[in-house]
Amino acid sequence: MPARPGPESLASSGAGAYGGPQEGAPEHVLVCTGVEDVTHDMRTFVFEPAGPGSGPGSGPGTHDPGQYLTFTFDVGGREAVRCYTISSPPTRPGTLTITVKRVPGGLVSNWLHDHLAPGRAVRARGPFGDFSTARHPAPAHLFLSAGSGVTPLMSMTRALHDGAAPVDVIFVHSARTPEDIPFRRELEVLAATAPGLRVIHVCEADGAVAGWAGERGRLTSDVLLRVAPDFLAREVFVCGPAGYMDAVHRLLSAAGLPEDRYHQESFTGSASQAGAADPGARTTFSVALSRSGTTIECEAGLPVLDAAARAGITLPSSCGQGLCGSCVTTLEKGSVDMRENGGLRPRDRAQNKILLCCSTPLENLVIDA
């Protein structure tokens, strides 16, 4: 994507071209320095480190495009932890951005839109994640996104453009209406200045202004063949709502795309680890949630987060890999086998904190949930 001079090309740099995540990454203090409207329900929040060298975006080579941070916000006097992709590329050091879509009824997204203003400080950890062109370099990419899933793909597109990477990118974003298309003008400019980039928007309806001339409806095999007939030869990156990603995965799998060329971003899942118990014994323990007064059953070797999900209980979580700390809670009674990947700080361990996504019970438990 020829553009202007920049860092080493992602196409030839291999994994971790811009530094990559660090296990047990430290906590950063970031200060909001700007808020920009992207669409009617999506905003970009601009951050700078609170001090020199104190943030993940404080210098070049500090994150891979497409990676995310785990933020801790003070919402109504209580801590709320959420993962947000860094929408800015590592090729533009000094600041970093996240782009957040307001979700009806969403605790944190509404708080961000209504209360986060320049001058306010927040805490963040990271960067985390392997969803990046830096981790999966290829001569040709296909980016497929919907909703706020556009953010990691924007970071990758910006990094490839800034680095003048000689790669071929087809970027297909699905939106409800033209008014819901994020970064529309910026993508038009990038495509106009980078011969290797093609941008296609697929809209379900006209919206406020009739006459949408682009692709209509939803992403189907017919649409994909029309806009990217060689998609089976491309490295594919997909991000969006769960239903969208499931549908796209089925579509691509049915078409014959090799699994190793399919990359999907998700902040949910499980870091399931086999526990110490004999799997043939089918030992089951009780897990009491002290705040809700609910008790569930959890098999030995099954993460508590998974057991809660099976019981129809949704507990806070994000990465599902023991990295981000979103599912941290206090173990009030009992013991667990916990195999986390840097998501807890020493002081958290000293306070009997555990990560539900990677903690399996060794006896009956009581947890603060």
Order of alpha helices (4+ residues) and beta strands (2+ residues): alpha-beta-beta-beta-beta-beta-alpha-beta-beta-alpha-beta-alpha-beta-beta-alpha-beta-alpha-beta-beta-beta-alpha-beta-beta-alpha-beta-beta-beta
